[in-house]
Amino acid sequence: MFVSLPLSLLAPSVLLAAALVLAARPGRRPHGIGWVPQGAALAALGLALAGLCQELLLGPLQVSFGPEPLAPAFTLDGVSAAMTLLVAFIGWVVMRYARSYLDGEAREGRFHALMLAVLAGVLLLMQAGNLAVFVLAFAAIGTGLRRLLLFYPERAAARRAATKFTLVWHAADAILLLAAVLLVATFGSGDLDALSEAASGAPLPLTGHVAVALLALAAALKTASFPLHGWLTEVMEAPTPVSALLHAGIINAGGYLLVRTADLVQASPGTMAALVMLGGLTALFGAVVMLTQSAVKTALAWSTVAQMGFMLLQCGLGLWPLALLHIIAHSLYKAHAFLSSGGAVRAVAAQRRPGPVAVPSLVAVLKSFALAVVLYLGVAGVFVLLAGPKSAQALALGTMLVFGVAYLVAQGLADAAPAALTRRTALASLAAAAAYFTFHLVADAFWGAHLPPVPQAGALEWALIVLAVLSFALVAFAQALFPLWAHHPAAAGLRVHLANGLYLNALLDRLIGGFGLAKPH
């Protein structure tokens, strides 16, 4: 029994034990145990690393603590081992930062206890082997995170953010519970492997399609998708370590739920189509609003909205290894971005202001998009010759990414741009295309065997691919042309509306009654 027990499964126990010790000393600078939060997080990281080594040596490991479907079950395979190590590493970095950030705080011990408890919940979720663990871990994480968001309960904005988070997060919990009940009733099991086998063996019945749709809806709510994204943009009211852990680890849990149930989700074409449309809309909306934000942390929050939308788009296209790689890359980047945001603001303020930016003409923008696409097609051709054909979904996703680089190329092709800038922007487009296909190969090598292959593109998939590519092209084209019409009065008004997220957050405020639902303790 001990040999089959994943060592990484011991990590949450270490964190919870440390949380209990700190909860007994909730005040300022707990005497004699100031090292406990960081030490417990480091021990959890060591156990996560040991679990990864164990999986590489012994193969996938599974353990259950009772009969199906209610008993918790845990799985350690290539996917869960990588995500467990990622969360443990981010948790250790955040707890190190929190020790100095909260030093001297009146409720310092309580804060560290809550952070360790939430981190333990996320580590349990990453190793979930059945839907029961997913439901319980999500509920526990939401409960602990709400207390962290209300760490300064006297702040009205913190109460509002906590109220929004609680409504959206626990609504997703209820939806996920209903999906789990339907799946157990339909297939007789909540085990993830059993559900995957059932989805691959025969077409889903009607109750199966409904359950998968509910799964996707729960994941969309967990990832702050449009239009209920407002709670994520307001959690800056919590201490910075909370924002870092939320944006780098917890927000990805909805996408991880989709990845773990990939066979099941991919068996429902309607759900896949909904993920493409909702994910693409959220990605474009979040990216456009992010460009109008003046506060660095708010801009990072909108960046997370956009990135989570793009990750849902990848899931809807069936690019599961790339979606998982996106989650890992986003987690590492966003943790660093939040924890270093203060230093970044000071560094930018100390820089000498640059001169006027070269404004590209309409002809230069058209040339830039053409050049970016030509370079992308050339790189794609080389990779196809070396590594074999690519799916239509993978080629379309790369095209969307290159459209973003085309904005930089447009700057280099402007009449006032120096030749060095032109060369650098062209090389940036070439490097982006090469990096995309390289990372695609890496993701397939690591996780391709654990996840379903990309589905064959039918009429519906082709329609969604064309729609997504054209939408991203249009937004990137408008962004590249923005300097030409930025001084028009209509542009100023549009910027104000976008900076406020088209007031969708204000509508949610009105629905929940402002600050009234979350009272200070």
VEXDREN-2710 file (C-alpha; in Angstrom, 1 decimal):
% VEXDREN-2710
k/r/px/py/pz
1/MET/0.0/0.0/0.0
2/PHE/2.8/2.4/0.9
3/VAL/4.6/1.8/-2.4
4/SER/1.4/2.7/-4.4
5/LEU/0.8/5.8/-2.3
6/PRO/1.9/8.9/-4.3
7/LEU/4.4/10.8/-2.1
8/SER/3.0/14.1/-3.4
9/LEU/-0.3/13.2/-1.6
10/LEU/1.5/13.8/1.7
11/ALA/2.1/17.4/0.8
12/PRO/-1.4/18.7/1.7
13/SER/-1.1/17.0/5.1
14/VAL/2.1/18.8/5.9
15/LEU/0.5/22.1/4.9
16/LEU/-2.6/21.5/7.0
17/ALA/-0.5/20.5/10.0
18/ALA/1.4/23.8/9.7
19/ALA/-1.8/25.7/9.2
20/LEU/-3.2/24.3/12.5
21/VAL/0.0/25.3/14.3
22/LEU/-0.3/28.9/13.0
23/ALA/-4.0/29.1/13.6
24/ALA/-3.2/28.5/17.3
25/ARG/-1.0/31.7/17.2
26/PRO/-3.0/34.0/14.9
27/GLY/-1.3/37.3/16.1
28/ARG/1.7/39.4/15.1
29/ARG/5.0/37.6/14.5
30/PRO/4.2/34.2/16.0
31/HIS/7.0/33.5/18.5
32/GLY/9.3/30.7/17.6
33/ILE/7.4/29.5/14.5
34/GLY/8.1/32.3/12.0
35/TRP/9.8/29.8/9.8
36/VAL/6.8/27.4/9.7
37/PRO/4.9/28.8/6.6
38/GLN/8.0/28.8/4.4
39/GLY/9.3/25.5/5.8
40/ALA/6.0/23.7/5.3
41/ALA/5.7/25.1/1.7
42/LEU/9.3/23.9/1.0
43/ALA/8.5/20.5/2.4
44/ALA/5.4/20.3/0.1
45/LEU/7.6/21.2/-2.8
46/GLY/10.0/18.4/-2.0
47/LEU/7.2/15.9/-1.7
48/ALA/5.7/17.1/-5.1
49/LEU/9.1/16.6/-6.7
50/ALA/9.4/13.2/-5.1
51/GLY/6.0/12.3/-6.5
52/LEU/7.1/13.3/-10.0
53/CYS/10.1/11.1/-9.7
54/GLN/7.9/8.3/-8.4
55/GLU/5.6/8.6/-11.4
56/LEU/8.5/8.6/-13.8
57/LEU/10.0/5.5/-12.3
58/LEU/6.8/3.5/-11.5
59/GLY/4.3/4.9/-13.9
60/PRO/0.8/6.3/-13.0
61/LEU/-0.3/5.7/-9.4
62/GLN/-3.8/5.5/-8.0
63/VAL/-5.2/5.3/-4.5
64/SER/-8.7/5.2/-3.2
65/PHE/-10.0/5.5/0.4
66/GLY/-13.3/3.6/0.1
67/PRO/-15.8/2.4/-2.5
68/GLU/-17.0/4.4/-5.4
69/PRO/-18.5/6.9/-6.1
70/LEU/-18.4/8.9/-2.8
71/ALA/-15.0/7.9/-1.4
72/PRO/-12.1/10.2/-2.3
73/ALA/-9.7/8.8/-4.9
74/PHE/-6.4/10.3/-6.1
75/THR/-4.3/9.9/-9.3
76/LEU/-0.7/10.7/-10.0
77/ASP/0.2/10.6/-13.7
78/GLY/2.1/12.8/-16.1
79/VAL/-0.6/15.5/-16.0
80/SER/-1.3/15.7/-12.3
81/ALA/2.4/15.3/-11.3
82/ALA/3.4/18.3/-13.4
83/MET/0.6/20.4/-12.1
84/THR/1.2/19.4/-8.5
85/LEU/4.8/20.4/-8.8
86/LEU/3.9/23.7/-10.4
87/VAL/1.4/24.6/-7.6
88/ALA/3.8/23.5/-4.9
89/PHE/6.6/25.6/-6.5
90/ILE/4.4/28.7/-6.8
91/GLY/3.1/28.2/-3.3
92/TRP/6.6/28.1/-1.9
93/VAL/7.6/31.3/-3.7
94/VAL/4.4/33.1/-2.5
95/MET/4.8/32.0/1.1
96/ARG/8.4/33.2/1.1
97/TYR/7.2/36.6/-0.2
98/ALA/4.3/36.6/2.3
99/ARG/6.6/36.2/5.3
100/SER/8.2/39.6/4.7
101/TYR/5.1/41.2/3.1
102/LEU/2.9/40.5/6.2
103/ASP/5.7/40.9/8.8
104/GLY/4.3/42.9/11.7
105/GLU/0.6/42.5/10.6
106/ALA/-1.7/42.3/13.6
107/ARG/-3.2/38.9/12.3
108/GLU/0.0/37.6/10.7
109/GLY/-0.4/34.0/12.0
110/ARG/-4.0/33.8/10.8
111/PHE/-3.0/34.9/7.3
112/HIS/-0.3/32.3/7.0
113/ALA/-2.7/29.6/8.3
114/LEU/-5.3/30.5/5.7
115/MET/-2.8/30.6/2.9
116/LEU/-1.4/27.2/3.8
117/ALA/-4.9/25.7/4.0
118/VAL/-5.9/27.1/0.6
119/LEU/-2.6/25.8/-0.9
120/ALA/-3.3/22.4/0.5
121/GLY/-6.7/22.4/-1.1
122/VAL/-5.3/23.3/-4.5
123/LEU/-2.7/20.5/-4.2
124/LEU/-5.5/18.0/-3.4
125/LEU/-7.5/19.2/-6.4
126/MET/-4.5/18.7/-8.7
127/GLN/-4.3/15.0/-7.7
128/ALA/-8.0/14.3/-7.8
129/GLY/-8.9/10.9/-9.2
130/ASN/-12.7/11.3/-9.2
131/LEU/-15.3/13.9/-9.3
132/ALA/-16.0/13.7/-5.5
133/VAL/-12.5/15.1/-4.8
134/PHE/-13.0/17.9/-7.3
135/VAL/-16.3/19.0/-5.8
136/LEU/-14.9/18.9/-2.2
137/ALA/-11.6/20.6/-3.1
138/PHE/-13.3/23.4/-5.0
139/ALA/-15.7/24.1/-2.2
140/ALA/-12.9/24.1/0.4
141/ILE/-10.7/26.4/-1.7
142/GLY/-13.6/28.8/-2.2
143/THR/-14.3/28.9/1.6
144/GLY/-10.6/29.7/2.4
145/LEU/-10.2/32.2/-0.3
146/ARG/-13.2/34.2/0.8
147/ARG/-11.7/34.6/4.2
148/LEU/-8.5/35.8/2.6
149/LEU/-10.4/38.3/0.5
150/LEU/-12.0/39.6/3.7
151/PHE/-8.6/39.8/5.5
152/TYR/-9.3/43.6/5.7
153/PRO/-13.1/43.4/6.4
154/GLU/-13.3/47.1/7.1
155/ARG/-12.7/47.9/3.4
156/ALA/-16.0/48.2/1.5
157/ALA/-14.3/47.2/-1.8
158/ALA/-12.9/44.0/-0.1
159/ARG/-16.4/43.1/1.0
160/ARG/-17.8/43.7/-2.5
161/ALA/-15.0/41.6/-4.1
162/ALA/-15.6/38.8/-1.6
163/THR/-19.3/38.8/-2.2
164/LYS/-18.9/38.6/-6.0
165/PHE/-16.3/35.8/-5.7
166/THR/-18.5/33.8/-3.3
167/LEU/-21.6/34.0/-5.5
168/VAL/-19.8/33.0/-8.7
169/TRP/-17.4/30.4/-7.2
170/HIS/-20.0/28.6/-5.2
171/ALA/-22.5/28.8/-8.0
172/ALA/-19.9/26.9/-10.0
173/ASP/-19.6/24.4/-7.1
174/ALA/-23.3/23.7/-7.3
175/ILE/-23.2/23.3/-11.0
176/LEU/-20.2/20.9/-10.8
177/LEU/-22.0/18.9/-8.1
178/LEU/-25.1/18.6/-10.4
179/ALA/-22.8/17.5/-13.3
180/ALA/-21.1/14.9/-11.0
181/VAL/-24.5/13.5/-10.0
182/LEU/-25.6/13.2/-13.6
183/LEU/-22.4/11.5/-14.6
184/VAL/-22.6/9.0/-11.8
185/ALA/-26.2/8.3/-12.6
186/THR/-25.4/7.9/-16.3
187/PHE/-22.2/5.9/-16.2
188/GLY/-22.3/4.4/-12.7
189/SER/-19.0/5.9/-11.7
190/GLY/-17.3/9.2/-10.9
191/ASP/-13.8/7.9/-11.5
192/LEU/-12.0/10.0/-14.1
193/ASP/-10.5/7.0/-15.9
194/ALA/-13.8/5.2/-16.0
195/LEU/-15.5/8.2/-17.4
196/SER/-12.9/8.6/-20.1
197/GLU/-13.4/5.0/-21.1
198/ALA/-17.1/5.4/-21.2
199/ALA/-16.9/8.5/-23.3
200/SER/-14.6/6.7/-25.8
201/GLY/-16.7/3.6/-26.1
202/ALA/-20.0/4.9/-27.4
203/PRO/-21.8/8.1/-28.2
204/LEU/-22.9/10.1/-25.1
205/PRO/-26.6/9.8/-24.1
206/LEU/-28.6/13.0/-23.6
207/THR/-27.9/13.1/-19.8
208/GLY/-24.2/12.7/-20.7
209/HIS/-24.3/15.8/-23.0
210/VAL/-26.1/17.8/-20.3
211/ALA/-23.5/16.8/-17.7
212/VAL/-20.6/17.7/-19.9
213/ALA/-22.2/21.1/-20.7
214/LEU/-22.5/21.7/-16.9
215/LEU/-18.9/20.7/-16.4
216/ALA/-17.8/23.3/-19.0
217/LEU/-20.1/25.9/-17.4
218/ALA/-18.6/25.3/-14.0
219/ALA/-15.1/25.6/-15.5
220/ALA/-16.0/28.8/-17.3
221/LEU/-17.2/30.4/-14.0
222/LYS/-14.1/29.2/-12.2
223/THR/-11.9/30.9/-14.8
224/ALA/-13.7/34.2/-14.7
225/SER/-15.2/34.0/-18.2
226/PHE/-17.3/36.7/-19.8
227/PRO/-19.7/38.1/-18.6
228/LEU/-19.2/37.1/-14.9
229/HIS/-15.5/38.1/-14.9
230/GLY/-15.9/41.1/-12.6
231/TRP/-14.9/39.4/-9.4
232/LEU/-11.4/38.6/-10.6
233/THR/-10.6/42.3/-11.4
234/GLU/-11.4/43.3/-7.9
235/VAL/-9.5/40.9/-5.7
236/MET/-6.6/43.3/-5.6
237/GLU/-8.2/44.4/-2.3
238/ALA/-6.6/41.3/-0.7
239/PRO/-2.9/41.3/0.2
240/THR/-0.6/40.8/-2.8
241/PRO/0.3/37.2/-1.9
242/VAL/-3.4/36.3/-2.2
243/SER/-3.6/37.9/-5.7
244/ALA/-0.4/36.0/-6.8
245/LEU/-1.7/32.7/-5.6
246/LEU/-5.2/33.3/-7.1
247/HIS/-4.0/34.4/-10.5
248/ALA/-1.1/32.0/-10.7
249/GLY/-2.6/28.8/-9.3
250/ILE/-6.3/28.9/-8.3
251/ILE/-7.8/30.5/-11.4
252/ASN/-6.3/27.8/-13.5
253/ALA/-8.2/25.1/-11.7
254/GLY/-11.2/25.5/-14.0
255/GLY/-9.1/24.8/-17.0
256/TYR/-7.5/21.9/-15.2
257/LEU/-10.9/20.4/-14.6
258/LEU/-11.5/20.4/-18.4
259/VAL/-8.1/18.9/-19.1
260/ARG/-8.7/16.1/-16.6
261/THR/-12.1/15.3/-18.2
262/ALA/-10.9/15.9/-21.8
263/ASP/-12.2/12.6/-23.3
264/LEU/-15.6/13.3/-21.8
265/VAL/-15.7/17.0/-23.0
266/GLN/-14.4/16.1/-26.5
267/ALA/-17.3/13.6/-26.9
268/SER/-19.7/16.5/-26.9
269/PRO/-19.3/18.7/-30.0
270/GLY/-21.8/21.2/-28.8
271/THR/-19.8/21.8/-25.6
272/MET/-16.6/22.1/-27.6
273/ALA/-18.2/24.7/-29.9
274/ALA/-19.4/26.7/-26.8
275/LEU/-15.9/26.7/-25.3
276/VAL/-14.5/28.1/-28.6
277/MET/-17.0/30.9/-28.8
278/LEU/-17.0/31.8/-25.1
279/GLY/-13.2/31.4/-24.8
280/GLY/-12.5/33.5/-27.9
281/LEU/-14.9/36.3/-26.8
282/THR/-13.4/36.4/-23.3
283/ALA/-9.9/36.5/-24.7
284/LEU/-10.6/39.3/-27.1
285/PHE/-12.6/41.3/-24.5
286/GLY/-10.0/40.9/-21.8
287/ALA/-7.1/41.8/-24.0
288/VAL/-8.8/45.0/-25.3
289/VAL/-9.9/46.2/-21.8
290/MET/-6.4/45.4/-20.5
291/LEU/-4.8/48.0/-22.9
292/THR/-6.9/50.8/-21.3
293/GLN/-6.0/50.2/-17.7
294/SER/-3.6/52.6/-15.9
295/ALA/-3.0/50.6/-12.7
296/VAL/-0.5/47.8/-13.1
297/LYS/-2.4/45.2/-11.0
298/THR/-5.7/45.9/-12.6
299/ALA/-4.1/45.4/-16.0
300/LEU/-2.6/42.1/-14.8
301/ALA/-6.1/41.0/-13.7
302/TRP/-7.6/41.8/-17.1
303/SER/-4.6/40.0/-18.6
304/THR/-5.6/36.9/-16.6
305/VAL/-9.2/37.2/-17.9
306/ALA/-7.8/37.2/-21.5
307/GLN/-5.4/34.4/-20.9
308/MET/-8.0/32.2/-19.3
309/GLY/-10.3/32.9/-22.3
310/PHE/-7.6/31.8/-24.7
311/MET/-7.0/28.7/-22.7
312/LEU/-10.7/27.8/-22.9
313/LEU/-10.4/28.4/-26.7
314/GLN/-7.6/25.9/-26.9
315/CYS/-9.7/23.4/-25.0
316/GLY/-12.6/23.9/-27.4
317/LEU/-10.3/23.3/-30.3
318/GLY/-9.1/20.0/-28.8
319/LEU/-5.5/21.2/-28.3
320/TRP/-5.3/19.7/-24.8
321/PRO/-1.5/19.5/-24.5
322/LEU/-1.2/23.1/-25.5
323/ALA/-3.9/24.2/-23.1
324/LEU/-2.0/22.4/-20.3
325/LEU/1.3/24.1/-21.4
326/HIS/-0.6/27.4/-21.4
327/ILE/-1.7/26.9/-17.8
328/ILE/1.8/26.2/-16.7
329/ALA/3.4/29.1/-18.6
330/HIS/0.7/31.5/-17.4
331/SER/1.1/30.4/-13.8
332/LEU/4.8/31.1/-13.7
333/TYR/4.5/34.4/-15.5
334/LYS/1.6/35.7/-13.5
335/ALA/3.2/34.8/-10.1
336/HIS/6.3/36.7/-11.1
337/ALA/4.3/39.6/-12.5
338/PHE/2.3/40.1/-9.3
339/LEU/5.1/39.7/-6.8
340/SER/7.4/42.1/-8.8
341/SER/4.7/44.6/-9.7
342/GLY/5.9/47.2/-7.1
343/GLY/9.5/47.1/-8.4
344/ALA/8.3/47.2/-12.0
345/VAL/6.3/50.4/-11.3
346/ARG/9.4/52.1/-9.7
347/ALA/11.6/51.0/-12.6
348/VAL/9.3/52.4/-15.2
349/ALA/8.9/55.7/-13.3
350/ALA/12.7/56.0/-13.2
351/GLN/13.2/55.5/-16.9
352/ARG/13.7/58.4/-19.3
353/ARG/10.6/58.9/-21.3
354/PRO/11.0/57.8/-24.9
355/GLY/10.4/60.0/-27.9
356/PRO/7.4/59.7/-30.2
357/VAL/6.5/56.3/-31.5
358/ALA/6.6/55.7/-35.2
359/VAL/3.0/55.6/-36.4
360/PRO/2.4/53.0/-39.1
361/SER/0.2/53.9/-42.1
362/LEU/-2.6/51.7/-43.4
363/VAL/-0.2/50.4/-46.1
364/ALA/2.4/49.6/-43.5
365/VAL/-0.2/47.7/-41.4
366/LEU/-1.3/45.7/-44.4
367/LYS/2.3/44.9/-45.2
368/SER/3.0/43.8/-41.6
369/PHE/0.1/41.3/-41.5
370/ALA/1.1/39.9/-44.9
371/LEU/4.7/39.6/-43.8
372/ALA/3.8/38.0/-40.5
373/VAL/1.5/35.4/-42.2
374/VAL/4.2/34.6/-44.9
375/LEU/6.8/34.1/-42.2
376/TYR/4.4/31.9/-40.2
377/LEU/3.5/29.8/-43.2
378/GLY/7.2/29.3/-44.0
379/VAL/8.0/28.2/-40.5
380/ALA/4.9/25.9/-40.5
381/GLY/6.0/24.3/-43.7
382/VAL/9.4/23.6/-42.3
383/PHE/7.9/22.0/-39.1
384/VAL/5.5/19.9/-41.2
385/LEU/8.3/18.6/-43.2
386/LEU/10.4/17.7/-40.2
387/ALA/7.8/16.6/-37.7
388/GLY/4.8/15.6/-39.7
389/PRO/1.4/17.3/-40.6
390/LYS/-0.4/19.6/-38.1
391/SER/-4.1/19.7/-37.5
392/ALA/-6.2/22.5/-38.8
393/GLN/-6.9/23.6/-35.2
394/ALA/-3.2/23.9/-34.4
395/LEU/-2.4/25.9/-37.5
396/ALA/-5.4/28.2/-36.8
397/LEU/-4.2/28.8/-33.3
398/GLY/-0.7/29.7/-34.5
399/THR/-2.2/32.1/-37.0
400/MET/-4.1/33.9/-34.1
401/LEU/-0.8/34.3/-32.2
402/VAL/1.0/35.6/-35.2
403/PHE/-1.7/38.3/-35.7
404/GLY/-0.6/39.6/-32.3
405/VAL/3.0/39.8/-33.4
406/ALA/1.9/41.6/-36.6
407/TYR/1.3/44.7/-34.4
408/LEU/5.0/44.9/-33.6
409/VAL/5.9/44.3/-37.2
410/ALA/3.7/47.2/-38.2
411/GLN/5.8/49.5/-35.9
412/GLY/8.9/48.4/-37.7
413/LEU/7.4/49.0/-41.2
414/ALA/6.3/52.6/-40.4
415/ASP/8.0/55.3/-42.5
416/ALA/9.7/56.9/-39.5
417/ALA/10.9/53.6/-38.1
418/PRO/14.7/53.0/-38.2
419/ALA/16.0/50.0/-40.2
420/ALA/17.2/48.3/-37.0
421/LEU/13.6/48.3/-35.6
422/THR/12.3/46.9/-38.9
423/ARG/14.8/44.0/-38.7
424/ARG/14.0/43.3/-35.0
425/THR/10.2/43.2/-35.5
426/ALA/10.6/40.9/-38.5
427/LEU/12.8/38.6/-36.4
428/ALA/10.2/38.7/-33.6
429/SER/7.5/37.4/-35.9
430/LEU/9.8/34.7/-37.1
431/ALA/10.8/33.7/-33.6
432/ALA/7.2/33.7/-32.4
433/ALA/6.2/31.3/-35.2
434/ALA/9.2/29.0/-34.5
435/ALA/8.5/29.0/-30.7
436/TYR/4.9/28.1/-31.2
437/PHE/5.6/25.0/-33.1
438/THR/8.5/24.1/-30.9
439/PHE/6.3/24.3/-27.8
440/HIS/3.7/22.3/-29.5
441/LEU/6.1/19.5/-30.0
442/VAL/7.3/19.7/-26.4
443/ALA/3.7/19.6/-25.1
444/ASP/2.8/16.6/-27.2
445/ALA/6.0/14.8/-26.1
446/PHE/5.2/15.3/-22.4
447/TRP/1.4/15.0/-22.2
448/GLY/0.2/13.7/-25.6
449/ALA/-0.1/10.1/-24.4
450/HIS/-2.3/11.2/-21.4
451/LEU/-4.7/13.3/-23.4
452/PRO/-7.0/12.7/-26.4
453/PRO/-5.8/13.5/-29.9
454/VAL/-7.1/16.5/-31.8
455/PRO/-10.5/15.7/-33.3
456/GLN/-11.0/15.7/-37.1
457/ALA/-12.4/19.1/-38.2
458/GLY/-15.9/18.8/-39.5
459/ALA/-18.2/21.5/-40.9
460/LEU/-18.9/22.9/-37.4
461/GLU/-15.2/23.0/-36.4
462/TRP/-14.2/24.7/-39.7
463/ALA/-16.9/27.4/-39.2
464/LEU/-15.6/28.0/-35.7
465/ILE/-12.0/28.1/-36.8
466/VAL/-12.7/30.6/-39.6
467/LEU/-14.8/32.8/-37.2
468/ALA/-12.1/32.7/-34.5
469/VAL/-9.2/33.5/-36.9
470/LEU/-11.2/36.4/-38.5
471/SER/-12.1/37.8/-35.1
472/PHE/-8.5/37.8/-33.8
473/ALA/-7.4/39.3/-37.1
474/LEU/-9.9/42.1/-36.9
475/VAL/-9.0/43.0/-33.3
476/ALA/-5.3/42.9/-34.1
477/PHE/-5.8/45.0/-37.2
478/ALA/-7.8/47.6/-35.3
479/GLN/-5.1/47.7/-32.6
480/ALA/-2.3/48.3/-35.1
481/LEU/-4.3/51.2/-36.7
482/PHE/-5.2/52.7/-33.3
483/PRO/-2.5/55.5/-33.4
484/LEU/-4.2/56.8/-36.6
485/TRP/-7.5/57.5/-35.0
486/ALA/-6.6/57.7/-31.3
487/HIS/-7.1/61.5/-31.2
488/HIS/-10.7/61.4/-32.6
489/PRO/-13.3/62.3/-30.0
490/ALA/-15.1/59.0/-30.5
491/ALA/-11.9/57.1/-29.6
492/ALA/-11.7/59.0/-26.3
493/GLY/-15.2/58.0/-25.5
494/LEU/-14.6/54.4/-26.5
495/ARG/-11.5/54.3/-24.3
496/VAL/-13.6/55.4/-21.3
497/HIS/-16.2/52.7/-21.9
498/LEU/-13.6/50.0/-22.4
499/ALA/-11.6/51.1/-19.3
500/ASN/-14.8/50.4/-17.3
501/GLY/-15.3/47.0/-18.9
502/LEU/-18.4/48.2/-20.8
503/TYR/-20.0/48.5/-17.3
504/LEU/-20.7/44.8/-17.0
505/ASN/-19.2/44.8/-13.5
506/ALA/-21.5/47.6/-12.5
507/LEU/-24.5/45.6/-13.5
508/LEU/-23.3/42.7/-11.4
509/ASP/-22.9/45.1/-8.5
510/ARG/-26.5/46.2/-8.9
511/LEU/-27.7/42.6/-9.0
512/ILE/-25.9/41.6/-5.7
513/GLY/-27.0/44.8/-4.0
514/GLY/-23.7/46.6/-3.8
515/PHE/-21.8/46.0/-0.5
516/GLY/-24.8/44.7/1.4
517/LEU/-24.1/41.0/1.1
518/ALA/-20.7/40.9/2.8
519/LYS/-20.6/42.6/6.2
520/PRO/-17.4/43.1/8.2
521/HIS/-16.7/40.7/11.0
END
